[in-house]
Amino acid sequence: MASVLILVAAGAAVAALLALRLWVVLHSRVLGPRQSCSLLVVAGSGGHTTEILRLLENLSNAYSPRHYIIADTDEMSAHKIHSFEQNRADTTTMLSEYYIHRIPRSREVQQSWLSTVLTTLYSMWLSFPLTHKVKPDLVLCNGPGTCVPICISALLLGILGIKKVIIVYVESICRVEHLSLSGKILFHLSDYFIVQWPALKEKYPKSVYLGRIV
Amino acid sequence: MKCVFVTVGTTSFDDLIARVSAHDTLQIFKSLGYNRLVLQIGRGKLVPEPFSTESFALDVYRYKDSLKEDLQKADLVISHAGAGSCLETLEKRKPLVVVVNEKLMNNHQLELAKQLHKDGHLFYCTCSTLPGLLQSMDLSTLKCFPPGQPEKFSAFLDKVVGLQ
């Protein structure tokens, strides 16, 4: 009886500690100038990849190395990324350092919600070791289901005191009046949440609105 | 040679492909002065049979590395509501009709089509209302689409990561 109570108390203490750590991580800002920034980019299927590559086009070479994460069934994105990086290498004098990593998809288009919970948990299991290995300075994503386990893994790195990772979420231009499911989840967990239409800025005043950026 | 280009991006949109290659729709295209129809069918299961007659030609393919060339040659683009397809087409200043896929969950693509239509940049419809729209629309009323500004994003990011 007593041991059960102790276990419950210990569980509650751990939960409280984690919640506190989460709060601290979400409210801390990285200080100080830097020369380079390693980047973890989550590329989803089709348009998500196209949009995120457009965002990367204008970034300076200081954002290096670039780690791309794609779903293991997504060959189209791998191809687009290689083309993008090849183009970049052709137009700059610096060597491109980039890597493509594959993880299982969190959910397929039109997949049922229940099985989505299971596949997302499985993705988490694989995302954390990958995120931990890369330890990026910055995670950049724009909404595919794949990004939720990655962002949670990045947060975990902060919670466990391993590294504070800046999480920047850019909601897709497709989202004019309502956030995507990933957006609704990550709105509370990202450091900067960027929207591209004024209606969303009005609904979510804490978001960042820079106009249309793709 | 007036050309219609139909694109579904990386998705599967059999309803659209069926609608545009149906006999009555082909008649509408002909009556509007088009003599070529190119279908980019992506992951779709429906593969219409290509043909070429004196007055009309139909081409079909799944993917290309870049749709730039087909967009460039098109006089009218009919597209699914994917952001990539829409933006690429609008940036090339081509008249665009977006067909919304009613079978997608939450149909988030509809929001973008509606907004761009509200701003006067494209027409939108569903598969069933496409023939009606083709016959009634006035392409000259479409407005030019200004480019996005990714440099604002890079300036913002440089600031927040401390790269300045």
HADDOCK unambig.tbl for C-alpha pairs under 7 A between the chains (distance, minus, plus):
assign (segid A and resid 32 and name CA) (segid B and resid 162 and name CA) 6.27 0.50 0.50
assign (segid A and resid 33 and name CA) (segid B and resid 162 and name CA) 4.48 0.50 0.50
assign (segid A and resid 33 and name CA) (segid B and resid 163 and name CA) 5.81 0.50 0.50
assign (segid A and resid 33 and name CA) (segid B and resid 164 and name CA) 6.97 0.50 0.50
assign (segid A and resid 34 and name CA) (segid B and resid 162 and name CA) 5.75 0.50 0.50
assign (segid A and resid 34 and name CA) (segid B and resid 163 and name CA) 5.35 0.50 0.50
assign (segid A and resid 35 and name CA) (segid B and resid 163 and name CA) 6.16 0.50 0.50
assign (segid A and resid 46 and name CA) (segid B and resid 10 and name CA) 5.60 0.50 0.50
assign (segid A and resid 47 and name CA) (segid B and resid 82 and name CA) 6.50 0.50 0.50
assign (segid A and resid 47 and name CA) (segid B and resid 83 and name CA) 6.01 0.50 0.50
assign (segid A and resid 47 and name CA) (segid B and resid 84 and name CA) 5.11 0.50 0.50
assign (segid A and resid 50 and name CA) (segid B and resid 84 and name CA) 6.33 0.50 0.50
assign (segid A and resid 55 and name CA) (segid B and resid 150 and name CA) 5.83 0.50 0.50
assign (segid A and resid 58 and name CA) (segid B and resid 150 and name CA) 6.33 0.50 0.50
assign (segid A and resid 58 and name CA) (segid B and resid 151 and name CA) 5.97 0.50 0.50
assign (segid A and resid 58 and name CA) (segid B and resid 154 and name CA) 6.13 0.50 0.50
assign (segid A and resid 59 and name CA) (segid B and resid 154 and name CA) 5.45 0.50 0.50
assign (segid A and resid 110 and name CA) (segid B and resid 105 and name CA) 6.21 0.50 0.50
assign (segid A and resid 173 and name CA) (segid B and resid 83 and name CA) 6.97 0.50 0.50
assign (segid A and resid 174 and name CA) (segid B and resid 83 and name CA) 6.06 0.50 0.50
assign (segid A and resid 174 and name CA) (segid B and resid 108 and name CA) 6.96 0.50 0.50
assign (segid A and resid 174 and name CA) (segid B and resid 109 and name CA) 6.05 0.50 0.50
assign (segid A and resid 174 and name CA) (segid B and resid 111 and name CA) 6.70 0.50 0.50
assign (segid A and resid 174 and name CA) (segid B and resid 112 and name CA) 4.92 0.50 0.50
assign (segid A and resid 175 and name CA) (segid B and resid 108 and name CA) 6.96 0.50 0.50
assign (segid A and resid 175 and name CA) (segid B and resid 111 and name CA) 6.69 0.50 0.50
assign (segid A and resid 175 and name CA) (segid B and resid 112 and name CA) 6.69 0.50 0.50
assign (segid A and resid 176 and name CA) (segid B and resid 111 and name CA) 5.94 0.50 0.50
assign (segid A and resid 176 and name CA) (segid B and resid 112 and name CA) 6.18 0.50 0.50
assign (segid A and resid 210 and name CA) (segid B and resid 152 and name CA) 6.58 0.50 0.50
assign (segid A and resid 212 and name CA) (segid B and resid 148 and name CA) 5.03 0.50 0.50
assign (segid A and resid 212 and name CA) (segid B and resid 149 and name CA) 6.19 0.50 0.50
assign (segid A and resid 213 and name CA) (segid B and resid 148 and name CA) 4.85 0.50 0.50
assign (segid A and resid 213 and name CA) (segid B and resid 149 and name CA) 4.49 0.50 0.50
assign (segid A and resid 213 and name CA) (segid B and resid 150 and name CA) 4.37 0.50 0.50
assign (segid A and resid 213 and name CA) (segid B and resid 152 and name CA) 6.82 0.50 0.50
assign (segid A and resid 213 and name CA) (segid B and resid 153 and name CA) 6.33 0.50 0.50
assign (segid A and resid 214 and name CA) (segid B and resid 148 and name CA) 4.88 0.50 0.50
assign (segid A and resid 214 and name CA) (segid B and resid 149 and name CA) 6.32 0.50 0.50
assign (segid A and resid 214 and name CA) (segid B and resid 150 and name CA) 5.68 0.50 0.50
